[in-house]
Amino acid sequence: MIKLKIAFIGAGSIVFGEDILTDLLTFPSIQKDTIICLEDVNEHRLNLMYDLMLIYKELHPELLEGVTFEKTTDLKRAITDTKYVISAIHVGGIEAFKVDLEIPLKYGVSQCIGDTLGPGGVFRFLRNAPVLKQIVELLNEVGFSGEKNEGKPLFLNYTNPMAMNTWFCNTTNPDSTVGLCHGVQGTSGMLNNWIGVKRENFSFLCAGINHMAWFLELWYRESKSSNAPWKNAYPLLHEKYKTNPKMIGGELLRWDMMEATGYFMTESTGHLSEYLPYYRKRDDLLEKYRGASGWFDSLYHGVTYDMTIKLDEKLDRKLKRRIDRRKLKLKKNASGEYVSHIINAIETNVPFKFHGNVANKNGSLITNLPKECCVEVPVFADYHGLHPQGGITLPTICQALCTSNIMVQKAAVEGQLLLDRKKIYHAVLLDPNTASVCSPKEVENMVEEMFEAEKQWLPQFNQ
């Protein structure tokens, strides 16, 4: 009898596919009596990932004998009897991504990544929404049954725009979804390195919204002795910077925002530039805060689109080469991506702390952000599910910047729920970066042009 089923929707993902699947295989709780079902609409990529997983199983029978891999392009089949659904979908793919970037640029709206806020983020959300709705509704209809077993199915979403997607899913199916991102663990590791102390001597409190969560407290100690006092790490961070300004690498813009607000935040310079009205409106500012010649810190328009094309081509060749070589080692330990650790914590009742995106129920998690919006806060996972930590109040400057982004998310989610194109226009109208360069009429024209260009991926608005 199969004890556990995990479905991975969008298993051919460039960023998450193999990494997450091989993370899952490191845990004894998942190595026995488990089905891992791979789903993707891209059959070619699905077949490559499936073949790769079969080779892992074949080469490591002593550990993976109890793991069964399946593949399907049928969403309902993938979710049937599933306890955990992982998502890394990208509806419309590279073709739609190009439209998200090119049309706004005609109106002066420059986007480095274009997957979280602004015109690119809003339309990516609208493309994702019908599939996300199917997933959370199918969880109720055919997912793991809480009547026969303890617990309930859980949707673990990696797909951007994280806040809009997760907000929409939890509105459609309350408490169904947690959004996962690697911004907190990536940035905390970077800060830890800058400060220059061992990991066990570094601690923090981080909260806000996805891609704009704030390190409200940074702490360090000289040793892990129980007598060693914890000290505020921010003065040390500033001292290290004065001694060696080059230590921050390409993070010029993010450092600039920390000096302005007093708090470091979770997302890269390129991402952060899109969520604010301060930087992308002028070429001289983009040049001044450009931290690198490539990747996210370059601030170049569409840098992630160019990266995605290159990575997509490389991934196919990489997967084929590794399948042909048949030399695949299992990881000894899972990566820093949260999902496998969360599943293990729920299955074993060994608690795991992470930072997740969840509903701000009655404003209880972050007290000065809107009720029911999607917030990113510390969460504990154990046998009984997920336990978000609350009662957090943001400093006014952090509250205000988060709220400026939340209002875009709120209008977009309402626009999707009501299928109201005007609310979608309002969502883009409220975007800080767009508002810094466009008049309301220009925004309206841009949104209508994007609706027309992307209508093949927006069936819900073409009825």
C-alpha positions in Angstrom: 0.0 0.0 0.0 1.4 3.4 -1.0 1.7 5.7 2.0 2.5 9.0 0.3 2.1 10.7 -3.0 3.8 13.9 -4.1 3.0 15.7 -7.4 5.3 18.1 -9.1 3.5 20.4 -11.5 5.9 22.0 -14.0 8.5 19.3 -13.2 10.6 20.4 -16.2 11.4 23.7 -14.5 14.7 25.2 -15.4 15.4 26.5 -11.9 13.6 24.0 -9.6 13.1 20.7 -11.4 16.0 18.3 -10.7 17.1 20.2 -7.6 13.8 19.8 -5.8 13.3 16.2 -6.9 16.8 15.1 -5.7 16.2 17.0 -2.5 13.2 14.9 -1.8 15.2 11.7 -2.3 17.6 12.5 0.5 15.0 11.9 3.3 14.3 8.4 4.6 10.6 9.5 5.2 10.2 9.9 1.4 12.4 7.0 0.4 9.8 4.3 1.2 6.3 3.8 0.0 6.1 7.0 -2.0 4.9 7.9 -5.5 6.4 11.0 -7.0 4.3 12.1 -10.0 5.9 14.4 -12.5 3.5 16.7 -14.5 4.3 19.2 -17.3 2.6 20.3 -20.5 6.0 20.3 -22.2 6.2 16.6 -23.0 9.8 16.7 -24.2 11.1 18.2 -20.9 8.8 16.0 -18.9 10.2 12.9 -20.6 13.8 14.0 -20.0 13.2 14.7 -16.3 11.3 11.4 -15.9 14.1 9.4 -17.6 16.6 11.1 -15.4 14.7 10.1 -12.2 14.4 6.5 -13.4 18.2 6.3 -13.7 18.6 7.7 -10.2 16.3 4.9 -9.0 18.1 2.2 -11.1 21.5 3.3 -9.8 20.5 3.5 -6.2 18.0 0.6 -5.6 19.0 0.1 -2.0 17.7 3.6 -1.1 15.0 4.2 -3.7 13.4 0.8 -3.9 10.2 2.2 -2.3 10.0 5.2 -4.6 7.8 5.0 -7.7 8.1 7.7 -10.4 5.2 8.5 -12.6 4.7 11.0 -15.4 1.6 12.6 -16.9 0.4 15.7 -18.8 -3.0 15.3 -17.0 -3.4 17.6 -14.1 -6.2 15.7 -12.5 -4.3 12.4 -12.7 -1.3 14.0 -11.1 -3.2 15.5 -8.2 -5.5 12.4 -7.5 -4.6 11.1 -4.0 -1.8 13.5 -3.6 -0.9 14.9 -0.2 1.7 17.4 -1.4 1.5 19.3 -4.7 4.6 21.4 -5.7 4.3 24.0 -8.5 6.9 25.6 -10.7 4.8 26.4 -13.7 5.3 29.2 -16.3 2.2 29.6 -18.4 3.0 31.0 -21.8 6.7 30.3 -21.4 9.3 32.4 -23.1 7.0 33.7 -25.8 4.7 35.4 -23.2 7.6 36.5 -21.2 8.9 38.5 -24.2 5.5 40.3 -24.5 5.6 41.1 -20.8 8.8 43.0 -21.4 8.5 44.5 -24.9 5.2 46.2 -24.7 5.8 48.0 -21.4 9.2 49.2 -22.7 7.4 51.0 -25.6 5.7 53.1 -22.9 9.0 53.8 -21.0 8.5 51.0 -18.4 11.8 49.3 -17.9 11.8 45.9 -16.1 14.9 43.9 -15.1 13.0 40.7 -14.4 9.3 41.4 -14.8 7.9 38.4 -12.9 6.7 39.9 -9.6 5.0 43.3 -9.9 4.2 45.9 -12.5 2.9 45.0 -16.0 5.0 41.9 -16.3 4.1 40.5 -12.9 0.4 41.3 -13.2 0.1 39.6 -16.6 2.2 36.6 -15.5 -0.3 36.2 -12.6 -3.3 36.3 -15.0 -1.8 33.6 -17.2 -1.1 31.4 -14.1 -4.4 31.9 -12.5 -6.6 29.4 -14.4 -4.1 26.6 -13.7 -3.7 27.6 -10.1 -7.4 27.6 -9.7 -7.6 24.1 -11.2 -4.9 22.9 -8.8 -6.5 24.1 -5.6 -9.9 23.0 -6.6 -8.6 19.5 -7.6 -6.9 19.3 -4.2 -10.4 19.5 -2.6 -12.0 17.1 -5.1 -9.5 14.3 -5.7 -6.5 15.0 -3.4 -5.4 13.2 -0.3 -8.5 12.6 1.8 -8.5 13.8 5.4 -11.6 11.7 6.1 -9.6 8.5 5.6 -6.3 9.7 6.9 -5.1 12.5 9.2 -4.0 15.8 7.8 -5.1 17.6 4.6 -3.4 18.1 1.2 -1.0 21.0 0.9 0.0 23.1 -2.1 3.6 24.3 -2.1 4.0 27.0 -4.7 7.3 28.2 -6.1 5.7 30.0 -9.1 6.0 33.8 -9.4 4.5 36.3 -8.9 4.6 34.6 -5.5 2.4 37.0 -3.5 -0.4 37.3 -6.1 -0.4 33.6 -6.8 -0.6 32.6 -3.2 -3.1 35.2 -2.3 -5.4 34.0 -5.1 -5.0 30.3 -4.2 -5.8 30.9 -0.5 -8.8 33.0 -1.5 -10.1 30.3 -3.8 -9.3 27.4 -1.3 -8.6 28.8 2.2 -5.4 27.5 4.0 -4.5 25.4 1.0 -1.3 27.1 -0.1 2.1 28.2 1.1 4.4 30.1 -1.1 8.1 29.3 -1.1 11.0 31.5 -2.2 14.7 31.3 -1.5 15.2 35.1 -0.9 15.4 34.8 2.9 17.9 32.0 3.1 20.0 33.4 0.2 20.1 37.0 1.6 20.7 35.8 5.2 23.6 33.7 4.0 25.1 36.7 2.2 24.7 38.9 5.3 26.3 36.2 7.4 29.3 36.2 5.1 29.6 40.0 5.1 29.5 40.1 8.9 32.0 37.2 9.0 30.8 35.0 11.8 30.1 31.3 11.9 26.5 30.3 11.0 25.7 29.2 14.5 26.6 32.6 15.8 24.3 34.5 13.4 20.5 35.0 13.8 17.8 37.3 12.5 14.1 38.2 12.4 12.8 38.7 8.8 9.2 39.6 7.8 7.3 41.5 5.2 6.0 40.4 1.8 7.7 38.2 -0.8 10.6 39.9 -2.5 10.3 42.7 0.1 10.8 41.1 3.5 12.9 43.1 5.9 15.7 42.0 8.3 14.1 43.7 11.2 16.7 42.3 13.6 20.2 41.1 12.9 22.2 39.4 15.7 25.6 37.9 16.2 27.7 36.5 19.1 31.4 35.9 19.5 31.1 32.2 20.2 28.3 29.6 20.7 28.9 29.5 24.4 25.7 29.8 26.4 27.4 32.8 28.1 28.1 34.7 24.9 25.8 37.6 24.6 23.9 38.3 21.4 24.6 41.7 19.9 23.0 43.9 17.2 24.8 43.0 14.0 23.8 46.1 12.0 26.6 48.3 13.5 29.1 45.6 12.7 27.7 45.4 9.1 28.2 49.1 8.6 31.7 48.9 10.1 32.7 46.0 7.7 31.4 48.1 4.8 33.4 51.2 5.8 36.5 49.0 5.9 35.8 47.2 2.6 33.1 48.8 0.4 33.8 46.2 -2.3 32.4 43.4 0.0 28.8 44.1 -1.2 29.7 43.2 -4.8 26.8 44.1 -7.1 24.4 45.0 -4.4 24.7 48.8 -4.7 21.0 49.5 -5.0 20.0 47.2 -2.2 22.7 48.8 0.0 21.4 52.2 -0.9 17.9 51.2 0.2 19.2 49.9 3.5 20.9 53.2 4.1 17.6 55.0 3.3 15.3 52.7 5.4 17.6 51.3 8.1 16.9 47.7 7.2 18.3 45.3 4.6 15.7 43.4 2.6 15.5 40.1 0.8 15.6 40.5 -2.9 18.4 41.2 -5.3 19.3 44.6 -6.7 17.7 43.8 -10.1 14.4 42.6 -8.5 14.2 45.4 -6.0 14.7 48.1 -8.6 11.3 47.1 -10.0 9.3 47.5 -6.8 10.1 51.1 -6.2 9.7 54.5 -8.0 13.2 55.6 -7.4 15.6 54.0 -9.8 14.4 52.7 -13.2 12.9 56.0 -14.4 16.3 57.4 -15.5 19.3 55.9 -17.4 21.8 57.8 -15.2 20.3 56.2 -12.0 20.4 52.7 -13.6 24.1 53.3 -14.5 24.9 54.7 -11.1 23.5 51.7 -9.2 24.4 49.0 -11.8 26.4 46.5 -9.8 27.5 44.0 -12.5 27.8 43.5 -16.2 25.3 40.7 -16.2 22.7 38.8 -14.2 20.3 40.4 -11.7 22.6 43.1 -10.4 23.2 44.5 -13.9 19.8 46.3 -13.8 19.5 45.8 -17.6 16.0 45.6 -19.0 15.0 42.0 -19.6 18.1 40.5 -18.3 16.2 37.4 -16.9 14.6 36.9 -20.3 18.0 36.6 -21.9 19.2 34.3 -19.1 16.1 32.1 -19.4 16.7 31.5 -23.2 20.3 30.5 -22.5 19.5 28.3 -19.5 16.6 26.6 -21.4 18.9 25.6 -24.2 21.6 24.4 -21.8 19.2 22.4 -19.7 18.1 20.2 -22.5 21.8 19.4 -23.4 22.7 18.9 -19.8 19.8 16.5 -19.1 20.5 14.5 -22.3 24.2 14.3 -21.4 23.6 13.1 -17.9 21.0 10.6 -19.0 23.5 9.2 -21.5 26.4 9.0 -19.0 24.3 7.3 -16.4 26.6 8.5 -13.6 24.3 10.1 -11.0 25.1 10.4 -7.3 22.5 11.0 -4.7 22.9 14.0 -2.5 23.8 13.4 1.1 21.8 16.3 2.2 19.0 18.4 0.7 19.7 21.9 -0.6 18.5 25.0 1.1 15.2 25.0 -0.8 12.4 24.6 1.7 10.0 22.1 0.2 11.6 18.8 1.0 12.3 19.9 4.6 8.7 20.9 5.1 7.4 17.6 3.8 9.8 15.7 6.0 8.8 17.8 9.0 5.1 17.0 8.5 5.7 13.3 7.9 8.1 12.8 10.8 6.9 15.4 13.3 10.5 16.8 13.5 9.8 20.6 13.4 11.3 22.7 10.7 11.4 26.5 10.7 11.3 28.4 7.4 10.0 31.6 5.9 6.7 31.1 4.0 4.1 33.2 2.2 0.7 32.8 3.8 -2.5 34.8 4.4 -2.3 37.6 6.9 -5.4 36.3 8.7 -7.3 39.2 10.4 -4.1 41.1 10.2 -2.6 38.9 13.0 0.7 38.0 11.4 2.0 41.5 10.4 -0.3 43.8 12.4 0.1 46.9 10.3 -0.3 45.3 6.8 -3.8 44.8 5.3 -5.9 41.9 6.5 -5.8 38.8 4.3 -3.0 40.0 2.1 -0.1 37.6 1.4 2.8 38.1 3.9 6.2 36.4 4.3 6.9 35.4 7.9 8.6 32.7 9.9 6.6 29.5 9.9 7.1 26.2 11.7 6.1 22.9 10.1 5.3 19.7 12.1 2.9 16.8 12.1 -0.1 19.1 12.6 0.8 21.3 9.5 2.0 24.8 9.3 2.2 27.3 12.1 2.9 30.9 11.0 4.5 33.2 13.6 2.6 36.5 14.1 2.3 39.7 16.1 5.0 41.4 14.0 4.8 45.2 13.4 6.9 46.7 10.7 8.6 50.1 11.0 6.6 52.7 9.2 9.0 53.0 6.2 8.9 49.2 5.6 5.1 49.2 6.1 4.7 51.9 3.5 6.9 50.3 0.9 5.3 46.9 1.4 1.8 48.5 1.2 2.6 50.2 -2.1 3.2 46.7 -3.6 0.3 45.0 -1.8 -2.2 47.4 -3.4 -1.0 46.3 -6.8 -1.4 42.7 -5.7 -4.8 43.3 -4.3 -6.2 45.0 -7.4 -4.8 42.2 -9.6 -6.2 39.4 -7.4 -9.6 41.1 -7.4 -9.4 41.7 -11.1 -8.9 38.0 -11.7 -11.6 36.9 -9.2 -14.2 39.2 -10.8 -12.7 39.0 -14.3 -12.7 42.8 -14.3 -10.3 44.3 -16.8 -10.6 47.7 -15.2 -9.2 46.4 -11.9 -6.2 45.0 -13.9 -5.7 48.4 -15.3 -5.8 49.8 -11.8 -3.3 47.2 -10.6 -0.7 48.4 -13.2 -1.7 52.0 -12.6 -0.7 51.6 -8.9 2.6 50.0 -9.7 5.3 52.4 -8.3 7.8 51.8 -11.2 5.1 52.3 -13.9 3.7 55.3 -12.1 7.2 56.9 -12.1 7.2 57.2 -16.0 3.6 56.8 -17.3 0.4 58.9 -17.3 -2.9 57.1 -16.5 -3.9 57.1 -20.1 -0.6 55.6 -21.2 -1.0 52.9 -18.6 -4.5 52.2 -19.9 -3.3 51.9 -23.5 -0.4 49.7 -22.4 -2.7 47.3 -20.5 -5.1 47.0 -23.4 -2.2 46.3 -25.8 -1.0 43.6 -23.4 -4.5 42.0 -23.2 -4.6 41.8 -26.9 -1.1 40.4 -27.4 -1.6 37.8 -24.6 -5.2 36.8 -25.3 -4.2 33.2 -26.3 -3.0 32.7 -22.7 -5.9 34.5 -21.0 -9.0 32.5 -21.9 -10.8 33.7 -18.8 -11.0 37.3 -20.2 -12.1 36.2 -23.7 -15.4 34.6 -22.9 
